[in-house]
Amino acid sequence: MDEAEASGQVWRDEVRARPTAEQDRDALARLVEVDADSFEIELYERAVDPQVLSIDRAQRSHVGSTPGMCGDFESVSSAKEVE
């Protein structure tokens, strides 16, 4: 496994291990209900941003995709070797 493949695998493992954006949003909503300080409100506003939710879904979708697809490092490096 080369450096690019190893880096991609680390990223995929991190995406799989972290809570989803929806889980973060729900946890922050509960926190804001109990203790709404300005920092917590700012975090909640970011968590409910549709773009944040969309990016999280896209990253999780990519992690679940077949290796070598969707611009994965493996396919990019293989294409360069062919040239």
PyMOL commands that place a pseudoatom at each C-alpha (Angstrom):
pseudoatom trace, name=CA, resn=MET, resi=1, chain=A, elem=C, hetatm=0, pos=[0.000, 0.000, 0.000]
pseudoatom trace, name=CA, resn=ASP, resi=2, chain=A, elem=C, hetatm=0, pos=[1.535, 3.320, -1.024]
pseudoatom trace, name=CA, resn=GLU, resi=3, chain=A, elem=C, hetatm=0, pos=[1.289, 6.598, 0.889]
pseudoatom trace, name=CA, resn=ALA, resi=4, chain=A, elem=C, hetatm=0, pos=[-1.769, 7.854, -1.017]
pseudoatom trace, name=CA, resn=GLU, resi=5, chain=A, elem=C, hetatm=0, pos=[-3.680, 4.620, -0.428]
pseudoatom trace, name=CA, resn=ALA, resi=6, chain=A, elem=C, hetatm=0, pos=[-2.730, 4.640, 3.277]
pseudoatom trace, name=CA, resn=SER, resi=7, chain=A, elem=C, hetatm=0, pos=[-3.844, 8.259, 3.616]
pseudoatom trace, name=CA, resn=GLY, resi=8, chain=A, elem=C, hetatm=0, pos=[-7.154, 7.464, 1.934]
pseudoatom trace, name=CA, resn=GLN, resi=9, chain=A, elem=C, hetatm=0, pos=[-7.708, 4.512, 4.249]
pseudoatom trace, name=CA, resn=VAL, resi=10, chain=A, elem=C, hetatm=0, pos=[-7.005, 6.656, 7.339]
pseudoatom trace, name=CA, resn=TRP, resi=11, chain=A, elem=C, hetatm=0, pos=[-9.551, 9.233, 6.109]
pseudoatom trace, name=CA, resn=ARG, resi=12, chain=A, elem=C, hetatm=0, pos=[-12.175, 6.552, 5.460]
pseudoatom trace, name=CA, resn=ASP, resi=13, chain=A, elem=C, hetatm=0, pos=[-11.622, 5.060, 8.923]
pseudoatom trace, name=CA, resn=GLU, resi=14, chain=A, elem=C, hetatm=0, pos=[-12.016, 8.499, 10.522]
pseudoatom trace, name=CA, resn=VAL, resi=15, chain=A, elem=C, hetatm=0, pos=[-15.255, 9.188, 8.628]
pseudoatom trace, name=CA, resn=ARG, resi=16, chain=A, elem=C, hetatm=0, pos=[-16.666, 5.820, 9.698]
pseudoatom trace, name=CA, resn=ALA, resi=17, chain=A, elem=C, hetatm=0, pos=[-15.681, 6.369, 13.357]
pseudoatom trace, name=CA, resn=ARG, resi=18, chain=A, elem=C, hetatm=0, pos=[-17.119, 9.847, 13.839]
pseudoatom trace, name=CA, resn=PRO, resi=19, chain=A, elem=C, hetatm=0, pos=[-20.760, 10.523, 14.687]
pseudoatom trace, name=CA, resn=THR, resi=20, chain=A, elem=C, hetatm=0, pos=[-23.002, 11.574, 11.806]
pseudoatom trace, name=CA, resn=ALA, resi=21, chain=A, elem=C, hetatm=0, pos=[-23.864, 15.241, 11.329]
pseudoatom trace, name=CA, resn=GLU, resi=22, chain=A, elem=C, hetatm=0, pos=[-27.436, 14.380, 12.304]
pseudoatom trace, name=CA, resn=GLN, resi=23, chain=A, elem=C, hetatm=0, pos=[-26.229, 12.844, 15.578]
pseudoatom trace, name=CA, resn=ASP, resi=24, chain=A, elem=C, hetatm=0, pos=[-24.154, 15.962, 16.300]
pseudoatom trace, name=CA, resn=ARG, resi=25, chain=A, elem=C, hetatm=0, pos=[-27.143, 18.170, 15.489]
pseudoatom trace, name=CA, resn=ASP, resi=26, chain=A, elem=C, hetatm=0, pos=[-29.436, 16.230, 17.818]
pseudoatom trace, name=CA, resn=ALA, resi=27, chain=A, elem=C, hetatm=0, pos=[-26.919, 16.219, 20.683]
pseudoatom trace, name=CA, resn=LEU, resi=28, chain=A, elem=C, hetatm=0, pos=[-26.325, 19.960, 20.318]
pseudoatom trace, name=CA, resn=ALA, resi=29, chain=A, elem=C, hetatm=0, pos=[-30.077, 20.593, 20.220]
pseudoatom trace, name=CA, resn=ARG, resi=30, chain=A, elem=C, hetatm=0, pos=[-30.450, 18.821, 23.566]
pseudoatom trace, name=CA, resn=LEU, resi=31, chain=A, elem=C, hetatm=0, pos=[-27.523, 20.793, 24.985]
pseudoatom trace, name=CA, resn=VAL, resi=32, chain=A, elem=C, hetatm=0, pos=[-28.927, 24.127, 23.788]
pseudoatom trace, name=CA, resn=GLU, resi=33, chain=A, elem=C, hetatm=0, pos=[-32.287, 23.298, 25.380]
pseudoatom trace, name=CA, resn=VAL, resi=34, chain=A, elem=C, hetatm=0, pos=[-30.581, 22.855, 28.765]
pseudoatom trace, name=CA, resn=ASP, resi=35, chain=A, elem=C, hetatm=0, pos=[-27.824, 25.466, 28.655]
pseudoatom trace, name=CA, resn=ALA, resi=36, chain=A, elem=C, hetatm=0, pos=[-27.900, 27.856, 25.711]
pseudoatom trace, name=CA, resn=ASP, resi=37, chain=A, elem=C, hetatm=0, pos=[-24.682, 29.807, 25.835]
pseudoatom trace, name=CA, resn=SER, resi=38, chain=A, elem=C, hetatm=0, pos=[-23.505, 31.653, 22.731]
pseudoatom trace, name=CA, resn=PHE, resi=39, chain=A, elem=C, hetatm=0, pos=[-20.828, 29.114, 21.764]
pseudoatom trace, name=CA, resn=GLU, resi=40, chain=A, elem=C, hetatm=0, pos=[-23.269, 26.193, 21.941]
pseudoatom trace, name=CA, resn=ILE, resi=41, chain=A, elem=C, hetatm=0, pos=[-25.786, 28.118, 19.847]
pseudoatom trace, name=CA, resn=GLU, resi=42, chain=A, elem=C, hetatm=0, pos=[-23.097, 28.841, 17.260]
pseudoatom trace, name=CA, resn=LEU, resi=43, chain=A, elem=C, hetatm=0, pos=[-22.183, 25.137, 17.100]
pseudoatom trace, name=CA, resn=TYR, resi=44, chain=A, elem=C, hetatm=0, pos=[-25.849, 24.193, 16.742]
pseudoatom trace, name=CA, resn=GLU, resi=45, chain=A, elem=C, hetatm=0, pos=[-26.365, 26.709, 13.921]
pseudoatom trace, name=CA, resn=ARG, resi=46, chain=A, elem=C, hetatm=0, pos=[-23.429, 25.178, 12.080]
pseudoatom trace, name=CA, resn=ALA, resi=47, chain=A, elem=C, hetatm=0, pos=[-24.728, 21.648, 12.695]
pseudoatom trace, name=CA, resn=VAL, resi=48, chain=A, elem=C, hetatm=0, pos=[-28.134, 22.431, 11.164]
pseudoatom trace, name=CA, resn=ASP, resi=49, chain=A, elem=C, hetatm=0, pos=[-26.609, 24.069, 8.075]
pseudoatom trace, name=CA, resn=PRO, resi=50, chain=A, elem=C, hetatm=0, pos=[-27.891, 22.057, 5.077]
pseudoatom trace, name=CA, resn=GLN, resi=51, chain=A, elem=C, hetatm=0, pos=[-24.464, 22.244, 3.451]
pseudoatom trace, name=CA, resn=VAL, resi=52, chain=A, elem=C, hetatm=0, pos=[-22.796, 20.629, 6.487]
pseudoatom trace, name=CA, resn=LEU, resi=53, chain=A, elem=C, hetatm=0, pos=[-25.370, 17.834, 6.429]
pseudoatom trace, name=CA, resn=SER, resi=54, chain=A, elem=C, hetatm=0, pos=[-24.918, 17.390, 2.674]
pseudoatom trace, name=CA, resn=ILE, resi=55, chain=A, elem=C, hetatm=0, pos=[-21.111, 17.214, 2.921]
pseudoatom trace, name=CA, resn=ASP, resi=56, chain=A, elem=C, hetatm=0, pos=[-21.318, 14.661, 5.724]
pseudoatom trace, name=CA, resn=ARG, resi=57, chain=A, elem=C, hetatm=0, pos=[-23.699, 12.493, 3.687]
pseudoatom trace, name=CA, resn=ALA, resi=58, chain=A, elem=C, hetatm=0, pos=[-21.459, 12.766, 0.619]
pseudoatom trace, name=CA, resn=GLN, resi=59, chain=A, elem=C, hetatm=0, pos=[-18.361, 11.777, 2.589]
pseudoatom trace, name=CA, resn=ARG, resi=60, chain=A, elem=C, hetatm=0, pos=[-20.159, 8.787, 4.102]
pseudoatom trace, name=CA, resn=SER, resi=61, chain=A, elem=C, hetatm=0, pos=[-21.443, 7.797, 0.674]
pseudoatom trace, name=CA, resn=HIS, resi=62, chain=A, elem=C, hetatm=0, pos=[-17.915, 7.970, -0.737]
pseudoatom trace, name=CA, resn=VAL, resi=63, chain=A, elem=C, hetatm=0, pos=[-16.541, 5.868, 2.116]
pseudoatom trace, name=CA, resn=GLY, resi=64, chain=A, elem=C, hetatm=0, pos=[-19.088, 3.195, 1.303]
pseudoatom trace, name=CA, resn=SER, resi=65, chain=A, elem=C, hetatm=0, pos=[-18.245, 3.234, -2.407]
pseudoatom trace, name=CA, resn=THR, resi=66, chain=A, elem=C, hetatm=0, pos=[-16.167, 0.614, -4.181]
pseudoatom trace, name=CA, resn=PRO, resi=67, chain=A, elem=C, hetatm=0, pos=[-12.390, 1.182, -3.855]
pseudoatom trace, name=CA, resn=GLY, resi=68, chain=A, elem=C, hetatm=0, pos=[-10.986, 2.743, -6.990]
pseudoatom trace, name=CA, resn=MET, resi=69, chain=A, elem=C, hetatm=0, pos=[-14.207, 4.625, -7.762]
pseudoatom trace, name=CA, resn=CYS, resi=70, chain=A, elem=C, hetatm=0, pos=[-15.330, 8.232, -7.185]
pseudoatom trace, name=CA, resn=GLY, resi=71, chain=A, elem=C, hetatm=0, pos=[-11.876, 9.741, -7.626]
pseudoatom trace, name=CA, resn=ASP, resi=72, chain=A, elem=C, hetatm=0, pos=[-10.251, 7.371, -5.143]
pseudoatom trace, name=CA, resn=PHE, resi=73, chain=A, elem=C, hetatm=0, pos=[-6.466, 7.646, -4.939]
pseudoatom trace, name=CA, resn=GLU, resi=74, chain=A, elem=C, hetatm=0, pos=[-6.034, 4.160, -6.358]
pseudoatom trace, name=CA, resn=SER, resi=75, chain=A, elem=C, hetatm=0, pos=[-7.729, 4.979, -9.667]
pseudoatom trace, name=CA, resn=VAL, resi=76, chain=A, elem=C, hetatm=0, pos=[-5.867, 8.275, -10.005]
pseudoatom trace, name=CA, resn=SER, resi=77, chain=A, elem=C, hetatm=0, pos=[-2.454, 6.651, -9.471]
pseudoatom trace, name=CA, resn=SER, resi=78, chain=A, elem=C, hetatm=0, pos=[-3.340, 3.800, -11.863]
pseudoatom trace, name=CA, resn=ALA, resi=79, chain=A, elem=C, hetatm=0, pos=[-4.303, 6.285, -14.562]
pseudoatom trace, name=CA, resn=LYS, resi=80, chain=A, elem=C, hetatm=0, pos=[-0.978, 8.084, -14.199]
pseudoatom trace, name=CA, resn=GLU, resi=81, chain=A, elem=C, hetatm=0, pos=[0.928, 4.780, -14.607]
pseudoatom trace, name=CA, resn=VAL, resi=82, chain=A, elem=C, hetatm=0, pos=[-0.867, 4.097, -17.909]
pseudoatom trace, name=CA, resn=GLU, resi=83, chain=A, elem=C, hetatm=0, pos=[0.175, 7.425, -19.440]
for i in range(1, 83): cmd.bond("trace and resi %d" % i, "trace and resi %d" % (i + 1))
show_as sticks, trace
zoom trace
